[in-house]
Amino acid sequence: MPYSSPFEPALAKRGAVFGAVGDVRVALRFGDVEKEFRAITGEAALVDLSWRGVLEMTGRDRVRFLHGMCTNDIKKLQPGQGCMAAVVNRQGKMVAEMIVHATENALLLQMDRSNLENTMIALARFIVADDVQMKVSDAAVLGVRGPGSRAVLAAPELADFHGVMRAGVFVARNRTGSRDGYDLIVPGSRPDEAEHLLAHGLPPAGFEALEALRVQAGFPRWGADMGPEFLPMEAGLDSIAISYTKGCYIGQEVIQRVKTYSEPPRILVQLEMESPDVPSPGAKILAGSAQVDAAHSAAHGLHLELMTQSEHSKEIGHVTSAGRSPLSDRTVALGYVRKEHKEPGTRVVVWPSAPATVRALPWQARLTSAG
């Protein structure tokens, strides 16, 4: 059964247009996506993140158990601290990406809502004599995004993914998809939390504005840019979600081998498009300056047969997400390319006729810098 956001009544009063993100009904827009984008880039706005959910893990062995089941160092987390991590299978492929928040009595595993049950089943297989209990929490996730987020929430200075508990609501910093922002893990008993923030003058922004900002930042989203067919390093998560010194966990041997002896065969990059056209997810990425010339000819109806015959041998990847900034004609896309084509500045073509330039993922520079 589709999941409906508990914040829907409050958002409906502000004119929200609702739609599905996966199997979750959320606010897509509030009538003016450009205005909403300005709010989350210029000051601050409230966004409904109900397509994210929370798996609650308790029991005295929870830290030791999760530490042995995911890619990051969970043992180092003190109450109020957090980190990104991935649960992977024995082949190193992702079962789920997640943000792990440590509280006094539990670990809160925030992830795409579609993965809650699957992740719980995957982890439960390895519980033998451990004192570990798991359940899908009734909590929903709200976001406050924008450079003014900290002031709006009167939040203390926090490192990425660290948080504080306020009247049962866990408030954690999250800069992955925007310049600054916070996630609010709101218990089911507090569906009025969105109404409270809106009543204090915080404007709402929908999923469409948030998604445009995410693509500009280059951060992958589960179900769009990453899934069970990818290694976490391929999605660019190694700098924040993988500890190469923590010791053994399921899938560790594969991930360590890739780190030590090679590199991922493909990697997520940002593509700066030279035309305002927005490519569709799944569009092929082609390599080489010759392909740029061929694509130009194809756009004018020339040599299309030759291009079609040769495209398979020149294919180096595919687009996963794309969008145009509501404030400019700048169109960017995210996509996977073979490792030989990952360097910033590499010229490619998005089939059939859209030249583009490979760029580094902007979020990586932000989260590896101070602040």
KAUR-V38950 format. One line per field, one symbol per residue. burial: 1 if it has 16 or more other C-alpha atoms within 10 Angstrom, else 0. A space follows every 10 residues. Layout:
burial=???
This chain:
burial=0011111101 1000010100 1001111111 0010111111 1011111111 1111111100 0110111111 1111001011 1111111110 0111111111 1110011111 1111110011 0110000000 0111011011 1111111111 0100000111 1111000011 1111111111 1111111000 1011101100 0111111111 1111111111 1100111101 1111111100 1111010011 1101110000 0001011111 1110000110 1011111100 1101111100 0001001000 1000111111 1111110001 1111111110 1100011111 1111111111 1111011000 0
